[in-house]
Amino acid sequence: MSQGLNVKNQFSVNLKTDKKTLVVSQKIKLTNNSSEGLIDFFFNDWSHAYSSSKSPLSQRLAEEYDRRFYLGIKSKRGKTFGLKISINRKEIEWKRIDNQIDIIKISLDKTLQI
């Protein structure tokens, strides 16, 4: 995180037991207090880190601990789906970083100034 970036975070989580799903709503307010403009933001998507045996997390688990996750049933792994990201109530495009399925990149239309 940049030294001059102030972050406020609110979220709510609802458990859907019938679908074995968590519905998460999160609001993040970023304030740029630095002298630099900011345009790209990166967020960690922990649940999606468990979605594939090829993710950096699963590779690390296989190296350091055991292979149960790596060899586990795909339907038992976590994942993120239906992700919608909005800025000022306007839905925006986002992307995952190549070879890092647990990192989401958001690029603003215009630079976030002080």
C-alpha positions in Angstrom: 0.0 0.0 0.0 1.3 3.5 -0.9 2.3 5.6 2.1 -0.3 8.3 1.3 -3.3 6.0 0.7 -6.0 6.0 3.2 -8.3 2.9 3.1 -11.7 2.4 4.8 -13.4 -0.9 4.4 -16.9 -2.1 5.2 -18.3 -5.5 4.3 -21.2 -7.9 5.0 -21.3 -11.6 4.5 -24.4 -13.8 4.1 -24.2 -17.6 4.4 -26.3 -19.6 1.9 -26.2 -23.0 3.4 -28.3 -24.7 0.7 -25.7 -23.7 -1.9 -22.6 -23.9 0.3 -21.9 -20.3 -0.6 -21.0 -17.0 1.0 -22.4 -13.8 -0.6 -20.0 -11.0 0.2 -20.7 -7.3 -0.3 -17.7 -5.0 0.3 -17.3 -1.3 0.1 -13.8 0.2 0.0 -13.1 3.9 0.1 -9.7 5.0 -1.0 -8.3 8.5 -0.4 -5.1 9.5 -2.0 -3.1 11.7 0.4 0.2 11.3 -1.4 1.8 13.6 -4.0 1.5 10.9 -6.7 -1.5 10.2 -8.8 -2.8 6.6 -8.6 -4.5 4.7 -11.4 -4.0 0.9 -10.9 -5.1 -1.0 -7.8 -4.5 -4.7 -6.9 -6.6 -6.7 -4.6 -6.1 -10.2 -3.2 -8.9 -12.7 -3.8 -8.2 -15.3 -1.2 -11.2 -17.6 -2.0 -10.1 -17.8 -5.6 -6.6 -18.8 -4.6 -8.2 -22.2 -3.7 -9.9 -22.6 -7.1 -7.2 -24.5 -8.9 -4.4 -26.9 -8.3 -2.3 -24.7 -10.5 -2.7 -21.5 -8.3 0.4 -20.2 -6.5 -1.2 -21.1 -3.1 -1.9 -24.7 -4.0 1.6 -25.1 -5.4 3.0 -23.8 -2.2 0.8 -26.1 -0.1 1.9 -29.0 -2.1 5.6 -28.1 -1.7 5.5 -27.3 2.0 2.8 -29.5 3.5 0.9 -32.2 1.8 -0.9 -33.0 -1.5 -4.4 -33.4 -0.2 -5.5 -30.0 -1.6 -3.6 -30.5 -4.8 -5.2 -33.9 -5.5 -8.6 -32.9 -4.0 -11.9 -32.9 -5.8 -12.4 -29.7 -7.8 -16.0 -29.2 -6.4 -14.6 -29.1 -2.9 -12.3 -26.1 -3.6 -13.2 -22.5 -3.0 -13.6 -20.0 -5.8 -15.0 -16.6 -6.6 -17.8 -16.2 -9.1 -20.2 -13.5 -10.1 -17.8 -10.8 -9.1 -19.0 -7.3 -9.9 -17.0 -4.2 -9.1 -18.4 -0.7 -9.2 -17.0 2.7 -8.8 -19.5 5.4 -7.8 -22.3 2.9 -8.7 -20.9 2.3 -12.2 -19.8 -1.2 -12.9 -16.2 -1.4 -14.2 -14.0 -4.0 -15.9 -11.4 -5.8 -13.9 -8.9 -8.6 -14.7 -6.9 -11.3 -13.0 -3.1 -11.1 -13.2 -1.5 -13.7 -15.5 -0.2 -16.7 -13.5 -1.7 -15.2 -10.3 -5.4 -16.2 -10.3 -5.8 -14.7 -6.8 -4.9 -11.2 -7.7 -7.4 -8.7 -9.2 -6.3 -5.6 -11.0 -8.5 -2.5 -11.3 -7.5 0.4 -13.5 -9.3 3.7 -13.1 -10.5 5.8 -16.0 -8.7 8.8 -14.6 -5.9 9.2 -12.1 -6.9 9.4 -8.4 -5.2 12.7 -7.3 -4.7 14.1 -3.8 
